[in-house]
Amino acid sequence: MKFLSSHHPLSGHFRAALQREGRLCGSVPISVIATYDAKISTICKYINSEAESNFLIVLSLVLRAASKLDNLVTSVDEQLSLQRRNPLLPEIIHALVDRESRLSESLSIEVIRIPSSVEKTVEPLVLTISSNGYYVDVIAQELGVNEASKVFISGTIGKASSDMRLYYNAPECLLMDQLSEPHVNLASHDKGSLNARASYLSGQEVFGDAILAAVGYSWKSSDLFHEDVSLRTYYRLLVHMMPSGVYKLSREAILAAELPMAFTTRSNWKGSFPREILCTFCRVHRLSEPLFESSIDLAGSCKKSKVQSVKKDTNGAPVTSSCGKSTGTIGDFKCEIKIFSKRQELILQYKPKESYKKQTDAMQSSALKVLLWLNTFFENPDMTTETLSSSAEKLGIQFSPDIFSKKFMFCQSVHKFGSTRHQSSKPINYSCINQPNNIVSDKACSICGDNSEITPSNGSLACVSYSISLVTEGEFLKEHIESSEAFEFEIGSEAAISRLEAVVTQMSVGQSSFFNMELPPQEFILAAAGDSAATQSLLSSRRCILEYAVTLLQVTEPLEERMEQALFSPSLSKQRVEFAVQHIRESRAASLVDFGCGSGSLLDSLLDYSTSLEKIAGVDISGKGLARAAKTLHPKLNRNSSAEVPSNETRSVLLYKGSVTNFDSRLYGFDIGTCLEVIEHMEEEDASLFGEVVLKSFCPRILIVSTPNYEYNSILQKSTSSGQEDDPDEKNKPKFRNHDHKFEWTRAQFNHWASDLAERHNYDVEFSGVGGKADVEPGFASQIAIFRRRDSSLKNVELEHHYESIWEWSSDNM
């Protein structure tokens, strides 16, 4: 009696079972006992590890244990139920039944039916549970069976606190005596009705239709707990099974956010961190928690200490760390990751090639690499094993194809999602989002609002508000899908869908833009929509597109620029441009190539000055950066060319995509080459290679190279409180100015690099800089080397076109 009155989840089922009629009175389904008694479930998994994914094994073990207590419990005919051999006294039963009747009312609960055929759509249902009924019996009837013992129940789906579970029919041919056998499986049963979607969600083989419901008894109350489960809930569960989906949901921006391609800084990363996402991914797929093993290279040795200690990272998660002394240089930490099944089968192992100054950066970057690789599979689950293995090998990931395929066998049937990262788009056909009665006009529209000249650049944080609507073509009806009053993302990290980022980079603070997109996979739309049923109806009946309305609210410059702006006026970047312009004027240069031009900030600035330049070229490895450069340069070049008195003599501008460590004869022998704040973004060996290629092969008459002076960092970081925002534990150590810097040189290191190059390639070199003074410690903030070719003659070179021509402008076409 004491147990029946308790808040144990099973006691609620026992009380409800007493209200069942006839021979079922007091009988409790074995599946309920196996599901809701955590101790029994744990013991079963300990006895047989396959019980984790085979519910029949759990039932078999419960039944065998019950058979040894035949003096206390008995089975009910051939049903999969147990009841007391000696029934409770009638007065006890009546007291409990009367209490339940007084406390309970009829309930209407929204649930989801998941058909076994993936060709059929999931659909919402409403179950009505009477005050004197057993809710599992009601679900059984909806599944087409006559009572609860023929229904199996999964573990919790989604958050454990929600008690959301899948209910599905026991195989029709399953009998009590079969469950009594030591080895139970479904191999002999017809798998034609295997429910891939339900199996995928539950981690167990589910046959026939299934009901997804959040109803049951909890530890918190003796009353029946229930929550409505909508179509939106179901589709969010599916999205949550994807690595990118976990990130999208953490940002509440399913149709705007993307899992970033790089972990930059903790302050710039928004949403759940990579380690947390990877742990969530393993949890929802019922894998063991991922193992993170950090290592430190010992000074003067490539060996790693094998002494391990368990500590917690900044997120409170356990991290295995190999202890040793740090060399004190960047690149000390690496973090290996291993992912195991619940049965401790090694599924995946990642051995990173890169190393990091901080342990947390190593861990987060490694977790992100694994997530991005997993995401390629989830976006294209039909890819061949060879393709998947090839992509894994490039990243340093080793995995077992057989075990991997087994663990994610239902992805091909369930995830036909594809990617939202590179949705196609087309020009908008209408002018205003705020039309009455949800009717959209069909006038063209572009970016509107005054130009504040505060624009986002690579590495900056853009904060936008947006609204996304589903719009029907032809009838121009519109339904709101998703919105955010403040969505922040880092430019250049691909943390937003590509079209959104491309539009925002063309805007200034305060401006708004309207554009439309082809539909992403419908599952993403239904997961984002507030009324998924209405949205699903609209999608199935009409051709639709997505409309985005975006306003740029704020731009936060990268930490490097904020530090420089706090100390220097004009900024260091402007001083570098003015330094280059001065040498262009003095040399009367007619041609210039900017190595590592990025988004064209130097080229754009040069057009504001009166110079002798007739031909300008830019080279960069980033296609996106070059596209932004072209969009920025084109209107300014047209204005200058059409002016009565042009501000400069520019005749042509060309942008090329390629690595600055490769030679292209089209850029041979230019008057001036510039490479401003670029080499520190390369590995040191690549910076040395660039020096060799540019002086030996490109042979510019003058080459200007600038790079940060590491000795100046302590002054910069003291100039702004933001200097330590990411490193509370490293307050006394100068940091690199940018998270993407692979190295930063002292004056002596830079002088040695430049002098050695100049001597070997017949150049003279002099040193200068901007920000600070040469004769005042610690010198210039940006140190600059100016190389001048000693020999004025040029040799003939063979044609070598290793660059891709991205964009070209010519005054002859004006």
Secondary structure by P-SEA (a helix, b strand, c coil): ccccccccaaaaaaaaaaaccccccccccaaaaacccaaaaaaaaaacccccccaaaaaaaaaaaaaaaccccccccccccccccccccaaaaaaaaaaaaaaccbbbbbbbbbbcccccccbbbbbbbcccccaaaaaaaaaccccccccccccccccccccbbbbbbccccccccccccccccccccccccccaaaaaacccccccbbbbcccccccccccbbbbbbcaaaaaaaaaaacaaaaaaaaaccccccccccccccccccccccaaaaaaaaaaaaccccbbbbbbbbcccccccccbbbbbbccccbbbbbbccccccccccbbbbbbbbcccccccbbbbbccccccaaaaaaaaaaaaaaaaaaaaacccccaaaaaaaaaaacccccaaaaaaaacccccccccccccccccccccccccccccccccccccccccccccccccccbbbbbcbbbbbbbcccbbbbbcccccbbbbbcccccccaaaaaaaaaccccbbbbbccccccaaaaaaacccaaaaaaaaacbbbbbbbbbbbccccccaaaaaaaacccccaaaaaaaaaaaaaaaacccbbbbcccccaaaaaaaaaccccccbbbbbbccaaaaaaaaaaaaaaaaaaaacccccccccbbbbbbccccccccccccccbbbbccccccccaaaaaaaaaaaaacccccbbbbbbbcccaaaaaaaacccccccccccccccccccccccccccaaaaaaaaaaaaaacbbbbbbccccccccccccccbbbbbbbbccccccccccccccccccccccccc
